Amino acid sequence: MPKMLRLAPIAIVIAVSAAGCGGSSGTTKTKLVAEADPICKQVAVARAAANTAIAKAGSSTSKSLKIVARVAPPIGAEELKAVAKLRTIKAPASLESDWRQLLSGMEQLGNDASALGAHAKAGEYKALTSITASGRKLRERLTKIATRDGFSYCGRTS
């Protein structure tokens, strides 16, 4: 057997091994998104329903406050429950920092939703606008991270 033919199987094994290693990081990222996004989708659906209910109040501040007082606390609880589930998912090393930022931000938004409910119940409109303004900046930052990392629902809020 010529020397070249004996080396061919070794070259094929090395090439296949290298391809397997190179592809695993994409698969891991894909797996993270596939595992996490369905959990986040539940929160997104609940938030969308709450936003629809608030929009139906129109320009009436008193109606809006009543609706926010009713819908925000369950949204906050749902978001915090989702974050607890998401914390059990390990992100690939290349996304660890982004994943921590997403989870931290989503946790903050969950806490904010609970606070919105309490302030709405107390009729504290100025506190609502303050939390909403700070939340807007956080949502923008999370959306950038989510877009970059390929998430459809995690890190994206309405």
N, C-alpha and C positions, 0 to 999 in steps of 0.2 A: 504494500500500500504506500503510495507516494506520501511524503511528509505533509504536503498541502491538504490532502484529504483527511489526514488524522487530525489536523488542527481545525478543520471546518466545524465539527460538532462542538468543540470548545468555544469557538467564536459565537456559534448560535446560542449556546447556553449563556454566555456573558451578555449577549445582546438582549435576550429575553429577560434576564435578571435585571439588567439596567432599565429596560422598558417598564418592568413591574414596579421598580422603585420610583421612577419618575412619575408614574401615573397615580401612585397612591395618595399623594397630597391632594390632587383634584378630586379623587374619589372621597377622601375624608371630608373635604369642604362640601362636596355634594351631599354626603351622608348627613353632615351637620344641618345643612339647610333642609334636607328632606325630613329629618327628625324633629327639628325645631319649628319650622313654619306651620305645621298643622296645629300646634299648641298656640302659637301666636294668632293664627287665623280665628280661633274662638274668641279671643279678646277683640280682634278687629271687627268681627261681626257684632259683638255686644256694643262696642263703641259706636259703630255706624247706626245701630238701632237707637241708641241714646241721643245721638246727634240729630237724627230724624225727628225724634220726639221733641227735642228742644227747638228745632227749626219750626215746627208746627205752632209753637207758641207765638210766633211772629215777633212783633216789636214790644209786646207787653212784658215789662220787666218783672212784674209780680208773677205772671204765669211762668216765665222762664225760671225764676228762682224756685218756684214750687217743683217744677220738673227736674231741675238740677238737684235739688234736695232729695228727690226720689230716686233718680237714676245714677247719680255719681257714686254713692257709696258701694253699690253692687259692682260697678265697673272697677272701682279701685280694688275691691276684694278679688275680683276675677283676675285682674292684672297681677296682683301680688301672688295669687295661687299659681298662675302661669309661670312667673319668674322662679318660684320655688321648684317647679318641675324642670324648667330650663337649666337651672343650676346643676342638675344631675347629669346633664349632657356635657361631655368633654369636647372642647373645640380643638382642632389641630393647632400645632404650635404657631403656624403662620397667622392664625386668626385669634389667638388667645387675648391679645390686647383689645381688639375690636369687640370680641364676645363679652369681655368684662364690661366695656363701655356700654354696650347694648343692654346688658342685664341691669347694670346700675341705673341707666337712664329710664328703662322700663319700670324699674322699682320706684324711682322718683315720680314718674307719671302716675303710678298706682297710688302712691301716697298723696299726690296732688289731687287726684280724683276724690279720694276720701275727704280731704280737707275742703274741697269745693262743695261737697255735699253739706258739710257742717256749716260752712259760711253761708251757703244759700239758705239753709234752714233758719239761720239767725238773721237773715236779711242783710248780710254784710256785702253789699255789692262791690265796694272798693277792694276788699280782700279778694273777691272773685276775679276782678280784672287784673290784679297784681299777679296772682297765681297763673292766670291764663297767659299773660305776657311772658313770664319766665318760662312757662311750659312751651311756648311757641319756639323759642330759641333752642331749647333742648330737643324738641321734635325735629327741627331742621338739621341739627347735628346728627341725630340718630338716623334720619333718612339718608344722609350722605354715606354713613357707614354701611347701612343696610343695602343701599344701591351698589356700592363698591364690592360688597361681599356676596351679592346674589340672592339676598332674602326678598321674598315677596311680601311677607307679613311681619316678621320680627324686626323691631326697630322702626316700623312704619305705623304711625298713628294718625287718626283723623282729627 
